[in-house]
Amino acid sequence: MSEHNRNETAKLAQGAKWVIRQLLLEVESRGTEIELFDAVPGGYVIFYRLLQGNEAVVEEFAQKLSIGKTGNRLEVQHG
């Protein structure tokens, strides 16, 4: 996980941070790299751009981790 992505996830709510980091680990282990940006401070929403690999991998693991995905917007379930 890049320092940039670590810093972006650190802005999120505690529970969201761990779920997004799990997503990163899963997709990176499958040759897909994303860059995170515009994390909502203390929140559950973050955006990403695909740097390399397959978008379908991001979609698959977002679904498995119950992360809502709309375009490049990721929202961790909460409440």
C-alpha atoms as an extended CHARMM CRD file, in Angstrom:
* protein
*
        79  EXT
         1         1  MET       CA              0.0000000000        0.0000000000        0.0000000000  PROA      1               0.0000000000
         2         2  SER       CA              1.4380000000        3.3490000000       -1.0110000000  PROA      2               0.0000000000
         3         3  GLU       CA              2.0610000000        6.1060000000        1.5090000000  PROA      3               0.0000000000
         4         4  HSD       CA             -0.4170000000        8.2750000000       -0.4050000000  PROA      4               0.0000000000
         5         5  ASN       CA             -3.2040000000        5.6820000000       -0.0720000000  PROA      5               0.0000000000
         6         6  ARG       CA             -2.3420000000        5.1320000000        3.5940000000  PROA      6               0.0000000000
         7         7  ASN       CA             -2.6820000000        8.8860000000        4.2120000000  PROA      7               0.0000000000
         8         8  GLU       CA             -6.0000000000        9.0600000000        2.3480000000  PROA      8               0.0000000000
         9         9  THR       CA             -7.5160000000        6.1290000000        4.2460000000  PROA      9               0.0000000000
        10        10  ALA       CA             -6.3510000000        7.6550000000        7.5370000000  PROA      10              0.0000000000
        11        11  LYS       CA             -8.8280000000       10.5140000000        6.9470000000  PROA      11              0.0000000000
        12        12  LEU       CA            -11.8150000000        8.1370000000        7.0230000000  PROA      12              0.0000000000
        13        13  ALA       CA            -13.8520000000        6.9610000000       10.0120000000  PROA      13              0.0000000000
        14        14  GLN       CA            -12.0980000000        4.1430000000       11.8740000000  PROA      14              0.0000000000
        15        15  GLY       CA            -14.2690000000        1.3120000000       10.5260000000  PROA      15              0.0000000000
        16        16  ALA       CA            -14.1910000000        2.6360000000        6.9650000000  PROA      16              0.0000000000
        17        17  LYS       CA            -10.4140000000        2.9510000000        7.0420000000  PROA      17              0.0000000000
        18        18  TRP       CA             -9.9500000000       -0.7620000000        7.7270000000  PROA      18              0.0000000000
        19        19  VAL       CA            -12.4380000000       -1.8790000000        5.0780000000  PROA      19              0.0000000000
        20        20  ILE       CA            -10.8640000000        0.2920000000        2.3710000000  PROA      20              0.0000000000
        21        21  ARG       CA             -7.3850000000       -0.9150000000        3.3370000000  PROA      21              0.0000000000
        22        22  GLN       CA             -8.6210000000       -4.5030000000        3.0060000000  PROA      22              0.0000000000
        23        23  LEU       CA             -9.9150000000       -3.6530000000       -0.4630000000  PROA      23              0.0000000000
        24        24  LEU       CA             -6.4880000000       -2.2430000000       -1.3660000000  PROA      24              0.0000000000
        25        25  LEU       CA             -4.7130000000       -5.3780000000       -0.1850000000  PROA      25              0.0000000000
        26        26  GLU       CA             -7.0820000000       -7.6520000000       -2.1210000000  PROA      26              0.0000000000
        27        27  VAL       CA             -6.8570000000       -5.7780000000       -5.4150000000  PROA      27              0.0000000000
        28        28  GLU       CA             -3.0820000000       -5.2710000000       -5.1790000000  PROA      28              0.0000000000
        29        29  SER       CA             -2.5800000000       -8.9900000000       -4.6310000000  PROA      29              0.0000000000
        30        30  ARG       CA             -4.3390000000       -9.4870000000       -7.9770000000  PROA      30              0.0000000000
        31        31  GLY       CA             -2.1910000000       -7.0540000000       -9.9570000000  PROA      31              0.0000000000
        32        32  THR       CA             -4.5860000000       -4.1150000000       -9.8050000000  PROA      32              0.0000000000
        33        33  GLU       CA             -3.4960000000       -0.7420000000       -8.4810000000  PROA      33              0.0000000000
        34        34  ILE       CA             -5.7560000000        2.1360000000       -7.5060000000  PROA      34              0.0000000000
        35        35  GLU       CA             -4.9990000000        5.6070000000       -6.1820000000  PROA      35              0.0000000000
        36        36  LEU       CA             -7.3520000000        6.9990000000       -3.5680000000  PROA      36              0.0000000000
        37        37  PHE       CA             -8.3590000000       10.6590000000       -3.2950000000  PROA      37              0.0000000000
        38        38  ASP       CA            -10.9550000000       13.0280000000       -1.7910000000  PROA      38              0.0000000000
        39        39  ALA       CA            -11.6090000000       10.9800000000        1.3490000000  PROA      39              0.0000000000
        40        40  VAL       CA            -14.4260000000       12.5080000000        3.3980000000  PROA      40              0.0000000000
        41        41  PRO       CA            -12.7510000000       13.3580000000        6.7390000000  PROA      41              0.0000000000
        42        42  GLY       CA            -14.2750000000       11.2040000000        9.4740000000  PROA      42              0.0000000000
        43        43  GLY       CA            -16.6170000000        9.7180000000        6.8970000000  PROA      43              0.0000000000
        44        44  TYR       CA            -17.2900000000        6.6270000000        4.8480000000  PROA      44              0.0000000000
        45        45  VAL       CA            -16.7590000000        7.8590000000        1.2700000000  PROA      45              0.0000000000
        46        46  ILE       CA            -13.5820000000        7.9450000000       -0.8130000000  PROA      46              0.0000000000
        47        47  PHE       CA            -12.8420000000        8.1530000000       -4.5240000000  PROA      47              0.0000000000
        48        48  TYR       CA            -10.2590000000        6.3140000000       -6.5990000000  PROA      48              0.0000000000
        49        49  ARG       CA             -8.6260000000        6.1640000000      -10.0070000000  PROA      49              0.0000000000
        50        50  LEU       CA             -7.4920000000        2.9360000000      -11.6410000000  PROA      50              0.0000000000
        51        51  LEU       CA             -3.7410000000        3.0900000000      -12.2790000000  PROA      51              0.0000000000
        52        52  GLN       CA             -3.1890000000       -0.4400000000      -13.5510000000  PROA      52              0.0000000000
        53        53  GLY       CA             -5.0420000000       -3.7030000000      -13.8130000000  PROA      53              0.0000000000
        54        54  ASN       CA             -8.6820000000       -4.5650000000      -14.1940000000  PROA      54              0.0000000000
        55        55  GLU       CA            -11.6620000000       -2.5260000000      -13.0270000000  PROA      55              0.0000000000
        56        56  ALA       CA            -13.6130000000       -5.7900000000      -12.5940000000  PROA      56              0.0000000000
        57        57  VAL       CA            -11.2520000000       -6.7440000000       -9.7350000000  PROA      57              0.0000000000
        58        58  VAL       CA            -12.1630000000       -3.5440000000       -7.8730000000  PROA      58              0.0000000000
        59        59  GLU       CA            -15.8630000000       -4.2100000000       -8.4790000000  PROA      59              0.0000000000
        60        60  GLU       CA            -15.5940000000       -7.8110000000       -7.2900000000  PROA      60              0.0000000000
        61        61  PHE       CA            -13.8830000000       -6.9970000000       -3.9970000000  PROA      61              0.0000000000
        62        62  ALA       CA            -15.9750000000       -3.9160000000       -3.3260000000  PROA      62              0.0000000000
        63        63  GLN       CA            -19.0180000000       -6.1760000000       -3.5360000000  PROA      63              0.0000000000
        64        64  LYS       CA            -17.4420000000       -8.8830000000       -1.3420000000  PROA      64              0.0000000000
        65        65  LEU       CA            -16.5890000000       -6.2910000000        1.3130000000  PROA      65              0.0000000000
        66        66  SER       CA            -20.0630000000       -4.6600000000        1.1030000000  PROA      66              0.0000000000
        67        67  ILE       CA            -18.6400000000       -1.4040000000       -0.2260000000  PROA      67              0.0000000000
        68        68  GLY       CA            -21.0670000000        0.5990000000       -2.3170000000  PROA      68              0.0000000000
        69        69  LYS       CA            -19.4600000000        1.4690000000       -5.6470000000  PROA      69              0.0000000000
        70        70  THR       CA            -20.8320000000        4.0400000000       -8.0620000000  PROA      70              0.0000000000
        71        71  GLY       CA            -18.3780000000        4.9060000000      -10.8090000000  PROA      71              0.0000000000
        72        72  ASN       CA            -15.1580000000        5.7550000000       -8.9820000000  PROA      72              0.0000000000
        73        73  ARG       CA            -16.9170000000        6.4930000000       -5.6660000000  PROA      73              0.0000000000
        74        74  LEU       CA            -16.6190000000        3.9820000000       -2.8310000000  PROA      74              0.0000000000
        75        75  GLU       CA            -18.8670000000        4.0970000000        0.2410000000  PROA      75              0.0000000000
        76        76  VAL       CA            -18.3840000000        1.7880000000        3.2050000000  PROA      76              0.0000000000
        77        77  GLN       CA            -21.6230000000        0.5700000000        4.7780000000  PROA      77              0.0000000000
        78        78  HSD       CA            -22.1950000000        2.0330000000        8.2280000000  PROA      78              0.0000000000
        79        79  GLY       CA            -24.8690000000        2.6260000000       10.8280000000  PROA      79              0.0000000000
